[in-house]
Amino acid sequence: MDRILLQGMVFKGRHGVSARERARPQEFSVDIELETDLARPAISDDIEDTVDYRVVRSIAKEVVAGEPAHLIEVLAERIARRALEVRGVAAVTVRVAKRPPGMRPIDAAAVEIRRARR
């Protein structure tokens, strides 16, 4: 399988275990790796033959800006589940990271999950 990578997307959301974390929007970094067959679009140069990664970016933004969750694991799962519904996506790896205010100094607390079509 070939891959499309969406790296370094940053969105604001109200997620975290503590009320303090959910009180104000904080930044969440999202990286997504889409597994798909890119042979046809590599020849045709036609967006209709590939995964429109603008759609996947919109999914990530909607999830992070949307319904609050306690765990970043939930955000990653929500993004992965929806990304698998996009035509042409065979599998997806999602990384979600944040800088928890109570844990600084820390570069990030992050999770990575991989989901595939069944």
C-alpha positions as CSV (number, residue, x, y, z in Angstrom):
1,M,0.0,0.0,0.0
2,D,1.0,3.6,-0.7
3,R,0.6,6.3,1.9
4,I,-0.7,9.9,2.0
5,L,0.7,11.8,5.0
6,L,-1.0,14.8,6.7
7,Q,1.5,16.1,9.2
8,G,1.5,18.8,11.8
9,M,-2.1,19.8,11.8
10,V,-3.0,21.9,14.9
11,F,-6.6,22.5,16.0
12,K,-8.1,23.8,19.2
13,G,-10.4,21.8,21.4
14,R,-11.6,21.3,25.0
15,H,-10.4,17.9,25.9
16,G,-8.8,16.5,29.0
17,V,-9.4,14.6,32.2
18,S,-9.5,17.7,34.5
19,A,-12.0,20.5,34.4
20,R,-9.0,22.9,34.1
21,E,-8.0,21.3,30.8
22,R,-11.6,21.5,29.4
23,A,-12.2,25.1,30.7
24,R,-10.3,26.8,27.8
25,P,-9.5,25.6,24.3
26,Q,-6.0,24.1,24.0
27,E,-4.0,23.0,21.0
28,F,-3.9,19.5,19.8
29,S,-1.5,18.3,17.1
30,V,-2.7,15.7,14.7
31,D,-0.8,13.6,12.2
32,I,-2.6,11.2,9.8
33,E,-1.2,8.5,7.6
34,L,-3.6,7.1,5.0
35,E,-2.9,3.8,3.3
36,T,-4.3,3.6,-0.2
37,D,-3.3,2.6,-3.8
38,L,-1.8,5.6,-5.5
39,A,-0.9,3.9,-8.8
40,R,-3.9,5.2,-10.8
41,P,-3.8,8.9,-9.6
42,A,0.0,8.9,-10.1
43,I,-0.7,8.4,-13.8
44,S,-4.0,10.2,-14.3
45,D,-3.3,13.3,-12.3
46,D,-7.0,13.4,-11.4
47,I,-8.3,14.2,-7.9
48,E,-11.2,11.8,-8.5
49,D,-8.7,8.9,-8.6
50,T,-7.2,9.5,-5.2
51,V,-8.1,10.2,-1.6
52,D,-9.0,13.9,-1.2
53,Y,-7.0,14.6,1.9
54,R,-8.8,17.9,2.3
55,V,-11.8,15.8,3.4
56,V,-9.6,14.0,6.0
57,R,-8.2,17.2,7.3
58,S,-11.8,18.5,7.8
59,I,-12.6,15.3,9.7
60,A,-9.7,15.9,12.1
61,K,-10.6,19.5,12.6
62,E,-14.3,18.7,13.3
63,V,-13.4,16.0,15.8
64,V,-10.9,18.1,17.7
65,A,-13.2,21.2,17.8
66,G,-16.2,19.0,18.5
67,E,-17.6,17.0,21.5
68,P,-15.2,17.0,24.4
69,A,-13.5,13.8,25.5
70,H,-11.4,13.0,28.6
71,L,-8.8,11.1,26.6
72,I,-6.8,11.8,23.5
73,E,-7.3,8.1,22.7
74,V,-10.9,8.9,22.0
75,L,-10.0,11.7,19.6
76,A,-7.7,9.4,17.7
77,E,-10.4,6.7,17.5
78,R,-13.0,9.2,16.3
79,I,-10.7,10.5,13.6
80,A,-9.7,7.0,12.5
81,R,-13.2,5.7,12.3
82,R,-14.4,8.6,10.1
83,A,-11.3,8.5,7.9
84,L,-11.9,4.9,7.1
85,E,-15.2,5.9,5.7
86,V,-13.5,8.0,3.0
87,R,-13.4,6.3,-0.4
88,G,-10.1,4.7,-1.1
89,V,-8.7,4.6,2.4
90,A,-7.7,1.0,3.3
91,A,-6.1,1.8,6.6
92,V,-5.3,4.8,8.7
93,T,-2.8,5.7,11.4
94,V,-3.7,8.7,13.6
95,R,-1.4,10.5,16.1
96,V,-2.9,13.0,18.5
97,A,-0.7,15.0,20.8
98,K,-1.1,17.8,23.3
99,R,0.9,19.6,26.0
100,P,-1.0,19.1,29.2
101,P,-0.7,22.2,31.3
102,G,-0.1,20.3,34.6
103,M,2.7,18.2,33.1
104,R,5.1,20.9,31.9
105,P,7.9,20.8,31.0
106,I,7.0,18.2,28.4
107,D,7.0,18.4,24.6
108,A,3.9,16.4,24.3
109,A,1.7,13.6,25.5
110,A,0.6,11.6,22.5
111,V,-1.2,8.5,21.3
112,E,-0.9,6.6,18.0
113,I,-3.5,4.2,16.7
114,R,-3.8,2.2,13.5
115,R,-7.2,1.0,12.1
116,A,-7.9,-0.9,8.9
117,R,-11.0,-1.8,7.0
118,R,-12.4,-5.2,7.9
